[in-house]
Amino acid sequence: MNKPLKIAICAGEVSGDLLGGHLINALKQQYPDCEIFGIGGKQMIAAGCESFFNQEQLAVRGLVEVLKRLPEILSIRKNLINILLNKKPDIFIGIDSPDFNFSIEKKLKKAGIKTVHYVSPSVWAWRGGRVKKIVKIADMVLCLFPMEPELYQKAGGNAVFVGHPLAQTIDLTPNTQNAKQFFRLPENNPIFTLLPGSRMSELEYLAETFIQTAGEIVNKIPNTQFLLPAATEKGFQYLQNLLNQEKYRHLPIHLINGQAQQAIIAADCVLAASGTVTLEVALCKKPMVIAYKISPITFAIVKRIFQLPYIGLPNILLKKFAVPELLQQDANPIKLADELCKQYQQNQQSLIDDFSLLHKELKQNTNQIAANAVLSLINKE
C-alpha cells in the first residue's frame, strides 16, 4: 500500500479493551506503520491506539445506570462518528458493546467505510432477527464460537470464527495441586469455589444464597473449605460485610481479592452464576453447578424470548445439560448444596472429556486469525 493504513477501533468495556489490545499488536506485526485510533482502554492505548475519549465513560451496565448517563454516552457517540467521518479510516472495528457500536457501524458503512463487528451478540439464544440487522451494518463479524458464522452466512453476511481468548490463556491441563498450594489450602480437604458474579446486582441476588449453600455443604461434608473471589473492591467489601455477620463467621470461607481463575483451578467443584465465568470453569475442567436469579418480571420476559432449553454457556456449546442449572426459586441453598455434593461425589471423567474437546475447538490463534480477517477485508477489491 502506498499510504499507511488507518484503522478505527472502539471498545466500550475492559473485556473489549483486552481483545482490542491483542488485535492491534497482531495488526502492527504486519503493518507496523498503520495508524490506529478510536476509543480504548489501557491495553489498546499501550498497543498504540489513540483514544479520543475515556473508555470508562462507556462502561455502564444496567438500565437505570445507562439512562442516567445516556446524554453523555450519546454525545460521545455523536462526536466519535463526526471525528471518524473526517478522518476517513480504511476500516472500523466495533468490539462488543453492540448498543453503542452498531449505530457507529451503520453511519460509517453508509459513508463507504468498511465495518467489522468483533464478538457476535448471543443471536443464537434470543432475538434471532438481529442477524439480518447486523449483516446490513457490518461487512464482517468476528465470532468467538464455532456455531455463529453459519447464522450470518445464511442471512447473506460474512462471518469468521476466530476462537475464544480464554481458551488460549488457560492450560489444557491446569495444575490443581499448584493452585491449592498457592492459596495454602489443605491438600486432602475438598475445595469448593463460589462465584456469585462480578456485578453488584448479581451479588445482591446470589451472594448470601451461595454463602448459605456453603453452610449446607459443610453439614454434609464437614472438612470442606471454600474460596470466594471478589471481582471488584466494592464487591469485596460487600462480601466481607456478609461474612462478618455472626451467623456466617464459623464458615470456612476464604474471601480473596480477584484471582478467580486460580480459585477455579484450585477447586474440586464450583458454584457459579451464569455468565462467561461458566465457560472459564469448563475450560479449567471443573464440575460445576450453574445458578441464577433475577427479578420475577425480568425472568418472565426473558423466558418468553429465550430460544434454548439451557442458559449456561457450557451447556449451550455442548448442546446438552452437561452440568446442572438451578434458576430462580430452585437456586436455594438446600437444592444447590445437594447438586454440588452430587457433582463432587460422581466420577466426572466424561464431563472432563467433553470440556477438553470444547477447549481444543475454541483454542485458535485468535489474534492472528482476527487480524488476517480484517486485513483481507481492507485489501478486498
N, C-alpha and C positions, 0 to 999 in steps of 0.2 A: 504494500500500500504506500502511496506517495505521502500521505499525511498521517499523523498519529491518530489512532482510534480514539473516539470519545465515547465513553460508556457511562451511562447514568444508572445508579442503583439506589433503591430506597428500602431500608429495613426499619420497621417500626418497633421492634422489640429485641431484647437481648438474644433470644434464640436465633432470630433472623440476622443479627449482627455477627454471630459466630459463623453461620453459613456464608454470609457475605464476605467476611474476612478471608476465609479459606478460598472462596471463589476468586476473589481479587488476586490473591497470591498465585493461583493457577493460571489466571489470565495474563498476569505480568511475566510469568515464565516464558510465554510465547510471544508476548508483545510488551517488552519492558518499558517502552515509551508511551504506552496508552494513558490517556487522561481519564481519571475516574472521579465522579462527583455525584452528589445527591444528598441522602440522609443516612447516616450510620452512627454506630457507637464506637467504643474503644477499639474493638478488633478491626473494624473496617478502616478506621482512621489510621491505625498503626500499619495497616497493609497499603495505605497510600490513597485513601478516598478523602476528597474534600467534602466535608459535611456542612451544608448550608444552614441547618437547624439542629438543635439539640434533640437527639433521639428520645430522651426521657420525656419530652413533652408529648410524645405519641403513645407511650407505653401505659395506656389506661385500660382497665378491664372492668366490666360490669356496666349495665345500662345507665344507672344513676350517675356513676363517675364520668362516663362518656358524655352524658347530657350536660353535666356541669362544665366540662372542658370543651364542649362542641364548638363554640365560636373560635377559640384558639386553634383547635385542630383544623377546622375548615379554612381558617386564614393561612395556616402553614401550607395546606394542600394547594390552595389557590396560588400562593406565592411561588411554590415549588414548580407548579405547572408553567407559570409565566417565565421563570428562570430557564427551565428546560427547553421551552419553545424558542427562547432567544439563543440558547447555546447549541441547539440542534445536534444532540448526540446521535451516534450511529445506531444505538440501541438503548432501550430502557429495560431494566430488570427490577421488577417489584418482588421483594422477598416476603412471603407470607402476608400478614396484615391485609387480607382481601378487602375489607370495608374501606380502607384508606387507599390501597394501591390500584384497585380496579378502576376507579374514576380517573386516575392519572393515566393508566394504560389506554383507556378509551379515548381520552383527549389527544394523547400523543400519537396513537395509531391513526386517528383522523388527520393528523398533521403530516402523515407519511413517515413517522419514526417507528422502527421495528420494536416490538414489545415481547418481553418474556415474563411469565409468572413462575416464580420458584417456590414450590410447595403447594401441591393441589389441596384445596379445601376438601373436606370429607364428603365429596359429592356421592360417594358410593353408599353413604349411610342415610343421608336425607337431602332434601332439596335438590334432587337429581336434575331438575330443569336448569340449574345453574350451569351445567356443562355447555349448553347451547349459548348462554350468555358469555361464558369465558372464552370459547373458541372465536367469538366475534371480536374480542378486545385483546387477546393475546396470540401473537404469532406462534408462540411455543409455550408449553407448560413443562416444567421440570418436576418430575414426580418422585416421591420418596418410596412409594410402594409399587410392587410389580403389577398389581391388577388395575392400576389407574390409567396408564396410557391408552388402553383399548377403549375406555369410556369416551375419551376425547377423539380418538381416531374414528369411532363410529359416528360421531357428530361432525365429522369433516375437519377436525382440528389436528394439530401437530403436538405430540407429547413424547417425552423421553423419560424412561426410568433411570434414575441416577444412583439409586441405593439410599440407605439411611445412614447419616453420620454416626449415630450411636453404634451401629454395627461395626464401624471402622475402629472406634476408640475402645470398645470392650473386647477383652481377650476371648477367644473361642472357649478356653477352659480357665475361667477365673479361679484364683487361688484362695479358697475359703479359709484355710489354716492361717495364711499370712494376714488376711483381713481380721480374723479373730485376735491374732497377736497384736495387730495394730491398735485395737481397742482394749487390749489387755483383758480379754474375756476368758473365763474358764474353758479349757479345751473340751471337756466332756459334757458340759451343760447344753441343753437345747437353747438355741438363739432364735428369737423371732424379731423381725424388724417391722415397725409400724410406720406407714407412710400416709398420713391423713390429708395430704395435699399441701400446696405451696401458697395458695391464696387464702386470705383471711376468711372469705365466705365459706371455703371448704373446711377450714379448721373449726369454724363455728358450728357447722353441721356434724362433723365427724370426729374431731379430736377427742372429746370426752367419751364418745362411744368406743373409740379404739382403746383408750386407757382402761375403761371398764371391761373390755374384752380381754385385756392383759390379766386383769384380776380373775376372770373366769378360767383362763388357761392355767394360771398358777394353781388354782384349785384342782385341776385335772393332772397337771404335770408340775409338781412342786418346785423342781430345781430350774425351771425356765428363767432365762433373762431376756430383756427386751432392749432394743435400740430404737430411739425415736429422733431422727434427724429433723432439724428445723431449717427450712429453705431460706428464711429471712430473719433479720434481727427482731422485727416486730412479731413474727411467728414464734421465735424462740421465747420471747417474753410472755406471750400468750400461753404457750405450753408450760412454761415454768410456773406461772401463776396457778394453772390447773393442778400440776403435780405437787405444789406446795399445800394444797388442801389436805386437811387431816385425814380424810378418808382414802387418799391415794399415796400418802407418804411411805407406806410399807411396801409398795410395789417395786420390784427390781427393774425399774425403767431407767435407762441411761439416756438422758437428753443431750444431744450433740448439735453443734453448730455446723450446718452443711454436711459434707462428706456422705451424702445419701448413697452414692454408688458403692463406696466401701462398706457401708452398713448393709446394703443389699447382699454383697458378696459374702459378708460375714455370717449371714443368716442361714438357718436351716429351712425357714418358711417365712413368708412375707404377707402382711395385710396391707393392701394398697387401695387408695382412692383411684377411681377410674380416670385415666389420662395417659399421657406419654410415658409416665413413670412405669406403667404396667408393661410396656414394651421393654424398658430398661431391665425390669425384673426378669422377663423372659430371656433376654439376651445374656443375663447373668446365670441362666439355667436354674432358677429357683422356683419351687412350688409356691403358689400364692392363692389368696382369696381376694377378689375384687369387690369393693363396696362403694356405694354412692348414695347420697341423699341430696335432694334439692327441694324447693318449696312444692307443695302438692299441686298448685296451679301450673307451675312451670313443667312439672313432671307429666301432667295430663296433656299439655300441649306437645311436649317432646315425644310422648308415646304415640301420638296420632301421626306425626310426620316422620318418625324414625323407621327406616325400612328393614332393618336387620333384627334377628332374634336375640342378638347379644350386643353389649356395648363396649366390652374390653378389647383393646387392640390385639392382644394375643389371640383371642377367640375369633375376632374378625379376620385376621390374617390366616389363621389355621382353618377357618370355615367350620368350626365346631366348638362346643363347650369344653375346651381343653382344661379350663380352670373355672371354679365356681364364681358366680356373680350374685351378690345379695344387694338388693336395691330397696330404698325407702324403708318401709316398716320391717322388712326382712333383715335389714342391716342393723340388727340389735346385738348386744354383747353375747347373749346365750347362743344364738344361731351362728354368729361369726366364730365364736370360740369352738363350737362343735365342728364346723367345717375346717378350721385351721388345724385342729388336732387330727382330723382325718387325713388332711394333706400331709402333715408331719409324719404320721404313722404308716402311710401307704408306701409301697415301692413305686418310686416316681421315674423309673428308668425310661418308660415310653414317653413321658412328658418331656424329659430332658432330651431325648432323641428328637422329638418334634421341635423343641426350641433350638436345637443345634442346626437342624435343617433350615429353619427360618433364618437363623443368624447368617448361615452361608449364603442364602438367597439375597439377603439385604446388604451383605458386605460387598460393596463395589468400590472402585476407585472414584468415589463420588465427586470430589473436587475437579478431577481431570475430565471426567465424563461431562459434567455440567459446563466446564469452560469450553470444551470442544463443541458441545451443542450450541452454545451462544455464538462462538466464532463461526460455526458453519452457517448460522442464520445471517450473520453480518456479511459473509462472503458470498452468500447465495445471489445469483443473478436476479 
